Each structure stands twice: as C-alpha cells, then as structure tokens.
Amino acid sequence: MCGRFYIPEKELDDFAKLVSEVEQHLLKKHGEIYPGDTVPIITPNNGEREVHAVKWGFPSWKGKGLIINARSETVSEKPMFKAPFQKRRCLIPATGFYEWKKDGNKKIKHFISIDNKLFYMAGLYWFFKDKNNETNIFPAFTIITTNANEKIQPIHDRMPVVIDEKNIEKWLFSKDTAELASMLRAADSKKTHISE
C-alpha cells in the first residue's frame, strides 16, 4: 500500500510551472501528500507528455472513501482499472513515500526514498462524474502497488511500482500489455533507503 508520499517545494514548483494556469490554484503546496490532495501528474497526449493537477483517489463505487491504490497483480483485469490501464497510465513524481510498521500497539512511521532523488510512481487516471453534480466531470488518479522488495518487507508487504527512467516513454505510450506488465515490479533493494 502507498498511503502517503512526499514532494519537496522545489520539485513541486518545477512541475507546477508546467500545469495550466486554470489548474495551478488546485495544487496542494509541497510536503507530505495525503489521499484527496491534488498534485501534478504526468500524462500522455498524442505522443507528448503533459502535466496536470489531479486529485489522488478514484471515488469508490460504494460511495465511501477513495481508492488510492491498485494492485499490480489484478490491474489489467479489475473493472475499475482495466480501461485506465489500457488507455490512461500516468506517472506521479515524488522523492519518497511512507509506510508504517506495527510494533505491538504502536505504528512506527518510516520514510522510504529511491536513490535519494526524484522518482516516478506508476499510476492510472480516469474521469469521473461528481455525485453532487452530474454535469461536473473531474480527473482522479490512483497509484499502482506491488509486492515489497526485500528491504521494505520487514516494514510492509506492499510498495508503489516505481518506473525506471529508461521506461518512462514506454509506460506512458506503449500498447504492448506484456511490456507494460514487465514494468510492474518493485524497485531495487539496493536503491531503497529507509529512515524513521
């Protein structure tokens, strides 16, 4: 699971400059990002990359809460994710994410980074109708997770899928499902850094 992630001021500002003026006022300020926050994501459009301000969390069909993660093992099959996986994949920039380790009755928060630099989590985005106003359509994204690597396993059994820089174009634009599936894996343990 990925329940929170982090983007510093400089990185957020760099992406915010690429977001249209209409969307800029929607962006959360830098720092720890919570479900429901609006952040910059990278999306494909006619062979080009675009940056948009999008809310984290698909609305639940049951009407309660947000669907903030999609499991890599079933993302190409589940009704909620099948079409977005085929047509609307995205990248979510971050410099780290958080997981909590159970210790008796306590949960200890850990910050996890990849190579101590900006990285891109694999995501899906889609457009939804506002339940309070059927004519209002809004975009939302969810983060794809996979089995945790060896370094993270003692803390949590899941982690976000991190797309290697060499695969960014393929993730956004490929139509080859086998190629896409091969990217849905954990980041290298050697590149993973954990702090409390």
VODREN-502422 format. One record per residue (C-alpha): x, y, z; residue number from 0. Coordinates in nm, 3 decimals, decimal comma, always signed. Layout:
<recs>
+---------+---------+---------+-----+
!      xx !      yy !      zz ! seq !
+---------+---------+---------+-----+
!       X !       Y !       Z ! NUM !
...
+---------+---------+---------+-----+
</recs>
This chain:
<recs>
+---------+---------+---------+-----+
!      xx !      yy !      zz ! seq !
+---------+---------+---------+-----+
!  +0,000 !  +0,000 !  +0,000 !   0 !
!  +0,102 !  +0,359 !  -0,051 !   1 !
!  -0,097 !  +0,584 !  +0,180 !   2 !
!  +0,115 !  +0,899 !  +0,167 !   3 !
!  +0,405 !  +1,032 !  -0,033 !   4 !
!  +0,629 !  +1,338 !  -0,035 !   5 !
!  +0,725 !  +1,605 !  -0,285 !   6 !
!  +0,952 !  +1,896 !  -0,184 !   7 !
!  +0,887 !  +2,260 !  -0,266 !   8 !
!  +1,145 !  +2,287 !  -0,545 !   9 !
!  +1,024 !  +1,977 !  -0,729 !  10 !
!  +0,658 !  +2,071 !  -0,689 !  11 !
!  +0,730 !  +2,421 !  -0,818 !  12 !
!  +0,913 !  +2,278 !  -1,121 !  13 !
!  +0,608 !  +2,068 !  -1,214 !  14 !
!  +0,359 !  +2,340 !  -1,120 !  15 !
!  +0,513 !  +2,565 !  -1,387 !  16 !
!  +0,408 !  +2,305 !  -1,646 !  17 !
!  +0,046 !  +2,295 !  -1,526 !  18 !
!  -0,203 !  +2,526 !  -1,697 !  19 !
!  -0,294 !  +2,847 !  -1,514 !  20 !
!  -0,651 !  +2,720 !  -1,480 !  21 !
!  -0,528 !  +2,419 !  -1,279 !  22 !
!  -0,249 !  +2,578 !  -1,075 !  23 !
!  -0,476 !  +2,705 !  -0,795 !  24 !
!  -0,589 !  +2,344 !  -0,733 !  25 !
!  -0,242 !  +2,218 !  -0,639 !  26 !
!  -0,158 !  +2,132 !  -0,281 !  27 !
!  +0,150 !  +2,305 !  -0,156 !  28 !
!  +0,467 !  +2,100 !  -0,118 !  29 !
!  +0,533 !  +1,841 !  +0,151 !  30 !
!  +0,352 !  +1,530 !  +0,266 !  31 !
!  +0,075 !  +1,435 !  +0,026 !  32 !
!  -0,244 !  +1,277 !  +0,160 !  33 !
!  -0,525 !  +1,093 !  -0,023 !  34 !
!  -0,761 !  +1,353 !  -0,168 !  35 !
!  -0,484 !  +1,607 !  -0,227 !  36 !
!  -0,436 !  +1,749 !  -0,577 !  37 !
!  -0,083 !  +1,717 !  -0,716 !  38 !
!  +0,095 !  +1,731 !  -1,052 !  39 !
!  +0,097 !  +1,409 !  -1,254 !  40 !
!  +0,246 !  +1,334 !  -1,595 !  41 !
!  +0,003 !  +1,209 !  -1,860 !  42 !
!  +0,032 !  +1,117 !  -2,229 !  43 !
!  -0,139 !  +1,314 !  -2,505 !  44 !
!  -0,086 !  +1,243 !  -2,875 !  45 !
!  +0,269 !  +1,120 !  -2,821 !  46 !
!  +0,365 !  +1,407 !  -2,591 !  47 !
!  +0,391 !  +1,437 !  -2,214 !  48 !
!  +0,164 !  +1,679 !  -2,028 !  49 !
!  +0,148 !  +1,779 !  -1,662 !  50 !
!  -0,192 !  +1,821 !  -1,496 !  51 !
!  -0,320 !  +1,892 !  -1,146 !  52 !
!  -0,516 !  +1,581 !  -1,045 !  53 !
!  -0,678 !  +1,458 !  -0,723 !  54 !
!  -0,538 !  +1,144 !  -0,559 !  55 !
!  -0,801 !  +0,872 !  -0,525 !  56 !
!  -1,065 !  +0,720 !  -0,751 !  57 !
!  -1,411 !  +0,765 !  -0,600 !  58 !
!  -1,542 !  +0,438 !  -0,458 !  59 !
!  -1,836 !  +0,277 !  -0,637 !  60 !
!  -1,979 !  +0,215 !  -0,292 !  61 !
!  -1,978 !  +0,589 !  -0,230 !  62 !
!  -1,743 !  +0,586 !  +0,070 !  63 !
!  -1,375 !  +0,669 !  +0,080 !  64 !
!  -1,121 !  +0,682 !  -0,201 !  65 !
!  -0,946 !  +0,407 !  -0,397 !  66 !
!  -0,587 !  +0,526 !  -0,363 !  67 !
!  -0,406 !  +0,210 !  -0,479 !  68 !
!  -0,446 !  -0,053 !  -0,750 !  69 !
!  -0,276 !  -0,393 !  -0,715 !  70 !
!  -0,033 !  -0,469 !  -0,998 !  71 !
!  -0,141 !  -0,834 !  -0,999 !  72 !
!  -0,500 !  -0,752 !  -1,099 !  73 !
!  -0,479 !  -0,403 !  -1,251 !  74 !
!  -0,531 !  -0,528 !  -1,608 !  75 !
!  -0,841 !  -0,730 !  -1,511 !  76 !
!  -1,046 !  -0,546 !  -1,246 !  77 !
!  -1,337 !  -0,348 !  -1,393 !  78 !
!  -1,236 !  -0,023 !  -1,219 !  79 !
!  -0,880 !  -0,036 !  -1,354 !  80 !
!  -0,893 !  -0,231 !  -1,682 !  81 !
!  -0,974 !  +0,063 !  -1,914 !  82 !
!  -0,739 !  +0,311 !  -1,738 !  83 !
!  -0,457 !  +0,054 !  -1,757 !  84 !
!  -0,510 !  +0,022 !  -2,131 !  85 !
!  -0,567 !  +0,391 !  -2,209 !  86 !
!  -0,471 !  +0,628 !  -1,926 !  87 !
!  -0,148 !  +0,545 !  -1,749 !  88 !
!  +0,037 !  +0,823 !  -1,570 !  89 !
!  +0,344 !  +0,900 !  -1,359 !  90 !
!  +0,335 !  +1,055 !  -1,014 !  91 !
!  +0,658 !  +1,238 !  -0,918 !  92 !
!  +0,781 !  +1,201 !  -0,559 !  93 !
!  +1,101 !  +1,196 !  -0,357 !  94 !
!  +0,969 !  +0,944 !  -0,107 !  95 !
!  +0,670 !  +0,763 !  +0,037 !  96 !
!  +0,566 !  +0,650 !  +0,384 !  97 !
!  +0,490 !  +0,311 !  +0,535 !  98 !
!  +0,405 !  +0,220 !  +0,893 !  99 !
!  +0,549 !  -0,080 !  +1,078 ! 100 !
!  +0,342 !  -0,237 !  +1,351 ! 101 !
!  +0,521 !  -0,260 !  +1,685 ! 102 !
!  +0,280 !  -0,401 !  +1,941 ! 103 !
!  +0,002 !  -0,144 !  +1,976 ! 104 !
!  +0,208 !  +0,124 !  +1,804 ! 105 !
!  +0,273 !  +0,201 !  +1,439 ! 106 !
!  +0,613 !  +0,345 !  +1,352 ! 107 !
!  +0,626 !  +0,573 !  +1,050 ! 108 !
!  +0,910 !  +0,520 !  +0,800 ! 109 !
!  +1,017 !  +0,740 !  +0,511 ! 110 !
!  +1,133 !  +0,548 !  +0,204 ! 111 !
!  +1,324 !  +0,700 !  -0,086 ! 112 !
!  +1,468 !  +0,558 !  -0,407 ! 113 !
!  +1,829 !  +0,655 !  -0,477 ! 114 !
!  +1,770 !  +0,970 !  -0,265 ! 115 !
!  +1,630 !  +1,159 !  -0,564 ! 116 !
!  +1,309 !  +1,229 !  -0,755 ! 117 !
!  +1,140 !  +0,918 !  -0,892 ! 118 !
!  +0,815 !  +0,833 !  -1,067 ! 119 !
!  +0,543 !  +0,606 !  -0,932 ! 120 !
!  +0,323 !  +0,420 !  -1,179 ! 121 !
!  -0,036 !  +0,533 !  -1,178 ! 122 !
!  -0,368 !  +0,532 !  -1,360 ! 123 !
!  -0,603 !  +0,823 !  -1,411 ! 124 !
!  -0,962 !  +0,849 !  -1,524 ! 125 !
!  -1,251 !  +1,095 !  -1,540 ! 126 !
!  -1,547 !  +1,069 !  -1,304 ! 127 !
!  -1,885 !  +1,235 !  -1,258 ! 128 !
!  -1,933 !  +1,442 !  -0,945 ! 129 !
!  -2,209 !  +1,264 !  -0,749 ! 130 !
!  -2,343 !  +1,604 !  -0,636 ! 131 !
!  -2,341 !  +1,749 !  -0,987 ! 132 !
!  -2,372 !  +1,501 !  -1,273 ! 133 !
!  -2,254 !  +1,759 !  -1,529 ! 134 !
!  -1,927 !  +1,818 !  -1,345 ! 135 !
!  -1,652 !  +1,579 !  -1,464 ! 136 !
!  -1,323 !  +1,560 !  -1,274 ! 137 !
!  -1,000 !  +1,361 !  -1,313 ! 138 !
!  -0,852 !  +1,140 !  -1,041 ! 139 !
!  -0,551 !  +0,910 !  -1,015 ! 140 !
!  -0,453 !  +0,601 !  -0,822 ! 141 !
!  -0,107 !  +0,456 !  -0,752 ! 142 !
!  -0,019 !  +0,101 !  -0,860 ! 143 !
!  +0,141 !  -0,113 !  -0,588 ! 144 !
!  +0,331 !  -0,441 !  -0,595 ! 145 !
!  +0,498 !  -0,681 !  -0,352 ! 146 !
!  +0,758 !  -0,500 !  -0,144 ! 147 !
!  +1,126 !  -0,556 !  -0,210 ! 148 !
!  +1,346 !  -0,730 !  +0,048 ! 149 !
!  +1,442 !  -0,407 !  +0,223 ! 150 !
!  +1,083 !  -0,291 !  +0,275 ! 151 !
!  +0,930 !  -0,631 !  +0,360 ! 152 !
!  +1,010 !  -0,605 !  +0,734 ! 153 !
!  +0,800 !  -0,285 !  +0,742 ! 154 !
!  +0,519 !  -0,358 !  +0,495 ! 155 !
!  +0,434 !  -0,620 !  +0,232 ! 156 !
!  +0,344 !  -0,369 !  -0,043 ! 157 !
!  +0,511 !  -0,072 !  -0,210 ! 158 !
!  +0,437 !  +0,155 !  -0,508 ! 159 !
!  +0,558 !  +0,047 !  -0,850 ! 160 !
!  +0,848 !  +0,275 !  -0,947 ! 161 !
!  +0,906 !  +0,321 !  -1,320 ! 162 !
!  +1,272 !  +0,325 !  -1,426 ! 163 !
!  +1,369 !  +0,642 !  -1,610 ! 164 !
!  +1,455 !  +0,435 !  -1,920 ! 165 !
!  +1,094 !  +0,307 !  -1,927 ! 166 !
!  +0,908 !  +0,637 !  -1,884 ! 167 !
!  +0,811 !  +0,673 !  -2,251 ! 168 !
!  +0,711 !  +0,307 !  -2,275 ! 169 !
!  +0,493 !  +0,331 !  -1,962 ! 170 !
!  +0,308 !  +0,632 !  -2,095 ! 171 !
!  +0,270 !  +0,531 !  -2,460 ! 172 !
!  +0,312 !  +0,153 !  -2,510 ! 173 !
!  +0,014 !  -0,059 !  -2,616 ! 174 !
!  +0,204 !  -0,385 !  -2,555 ! 175 !
!  +0,042 !  -0,540 !  -2,244 ! 176 !
!  +0,330 !  -0,784 !  -2,192 ! 177 !
!  +0,580 !  -0,496 !  -2,198 ! 178 !
!  +0,367 !  -0,297 !  -1,954 ! 179 !
!  +0,328 !  -0,594 !  -1,721 ! 180 !
!  +0,707 !  -0,638 !  -1,711 ! 181 !
!  +0,740 !  -0,290 !  -1,555 ! 182 !
!  +0,507 !  -0,367 !  -1,263 ! 183 !
!  +0,777 !  -0,468 !  -1,019 ! 184 !
!  +0,942 !  -0,344 !  -0,701 ! 185 !
!  +1,231 !  -0,102 !  -0,706 ! 186 !
!  +1,577 !  -0,250 !  -0,649 ! 187 !
!  +1,650 !  -0,305 !  -0,279 ! 188 !
!  +1,999 !  -0,161 !  -0,328 ! 189 !
!  +1,848 !  +0,171 !  -0,434 ! 190 !
!  +1,597 !  +0,180 !  -0,148 ! 191 !
!  +1,671 !  +0,396 !  +0,157 ! 192 !
!  +1,465 !  +0,389 !  +0,477 ! 193 !
!  +1,458 !  +0,629 !  +0,771 ! 194 !
!  +1,225 !  +0,680 !  +1,070 ! 195 !
+---------+---------+---------+-----+
</recs>
